[in-house]
Amino acid sequence: MSTVVEVRGVTKAYGRQTVLDDVSLTLRENTIHGLLGNNGAGKTTLMRVVTGQVLARGEVRVFGAAPLENDGVLARVCFVSESQPYPEHYQVRHVLQAGALLFPAWDAAYAEALLEDFALPPRRAVRKLSRGMRSAVGIVVGLASRAPLTLFDEPYLGLDAPSRRRFYDRLLADYAENPRTVLLSTHLIDEVGDLLEHVTVIDAGRILLDEEADDLRTRAVTVSGPVAAVTRFTEGREVLHLERLTTVSRATVAGGRGPADSELARDLGVELEPVSLQDLVVRTTDHNRRGVLR
Amino acid sequence: MTAATDLTDVPDGRDAPAGTGPLGGGAVVRAARLHLVAWHFPALWPWGVLAVSFAINVAIYAAIAGARGSVTGGLASIYVVQLVACLQLFTRGFPFALAMSVTRRAYYLGAWLYAGLVAAVWGAVLVALRLLEDATDGWGLSLRYFGAGPMRQDDLLLQYLVYVVPFLVAAGLGASVGLVIVRWSYNGFFTMLAALMVLSGAVVIVVSRAGWWRGIGDWFGDQSSAALLAGWPLPFVAVLGLLGYAAIRRAIP
């Protein structure tokens, strides 16, 4: 599979604050990538660098060329931002007309269908929409653009749970019919866990994890049982998280998914469970914050 | 890590696939057409305000008996509204377009293409209205609204240019102020105002000390109204246009 986005050694600072610190990232063609991280981790800045909206030091290639000020590249890129600005006088239908004008692969019929799905009145002024409805307008643009590279930056702000579900469903269905490269930044990790094929975790401007979602799920394991047995199991392992009640404890450790591990767990009488994507990301970023770098 | 190349080296679209051309011609036209989406807003306001201004003038001159051969500056209103509209193209329209994958270059050139076409069409409408004003003897009131004072030119081509060029000046000023706000925010805007005040104060002092007022007055007196309205503003517009291009290339809304 070919590479759609290649970011190498990108560093961005606002004044003294480094927002992106020597970030490298590759996005494969026709894959749904997740960009996960806490608020202020650098997700939005990274996406704005990829779409040529922000200048940064380092190398960025999108479809093999620098995206900055490149009409040919950007016509194939759609970036849906949670803080997407709209002209004051625009109604919802004007946003769709602009999309039809600017994105070569725009599907107008699909856009109309999505408006109905999300109950968006075409003649309502965008500035009068609620936060969630504004987010839905961005989602409609992102899906209907059919851009070969589509970036969603926390596109669901203010959206209720059913609408978020609708977004994930539509994204998956359309992705199956019209494969493309998607980069979805979010902190609602469990909601999108099943959607993602590749996961990148960013924290404080650095990439902490960058792996296939399936591999990632086997990266760590939760071990629970009597305190002494859990302690035995975790000996010599990297402990990402540890909770202790009076007689039992529960630890998240790196690795621990091999046959020898299962045997040891049986011998010790502790239980091994897979770690959810959300827990894994939280544990990894916490671990990083404590300054214990992997 | 690999040696970092500087992303601030802006490519000139040479990496663009075939079909878009080195200047992104298609992209510029698309960016210009973006302003025709929701066209009613930028089109109706200037003419709406002009219509109100015109109606007020007609009402006043109809009420004041014997105010024959009157001259009014109400026509300036359409240029002021166009200035504000062009300012909005950059404070509101530009961040939207950039987020919709339009390049800065395409947006800027597209905005000028749009402003130029608007000036060309509206200038023609104003010429038609002035001819109508002549034909009706000043709307039956001897009112000189469209052919007021120095705006009035006997030559129709000059008349057209005298209407068109001020639209370009309005666009250039609006774009400049809008870009200062987009790129340097309101701190930049007020800094610019302060700098202009200092500059004009300095010019007044220098000119007064040197006793150049008379010479300057004579120079203006020697110029025709067409040169002052449609000739000399053109290099001014060109300078604003180039400054704006330099400003938008690094603008991050």
Interface residues (C-beta under 8 A of the other chain):
Chain A: R8 G9 V10 T11 D22 V49 T51 G52 Q53 V54 L55 A56 R57 G58 E59 V60 G64 A65 A66 L68 E69 N70 D71 G72 V73 L74 A75 V77 C78 F79 S81 Q84 P85 Y86 P87 E88 H89 Y90 Q91 H94 Q97 A98 G99 L101 L102 F103 V141 A147
Chain B: M1 T2 A4 T5 D6 L7 T8 V10 P11 D12 G13 D15 A16 P17 G19 T20 G24 G26 A27 R30 R33 L34 V37 A38 F41 Q88 R92 G93 P95 F96 A97 L98 A99 M100 S101 V102 T103 R104 R105 A106 R249 R250 I252 P253
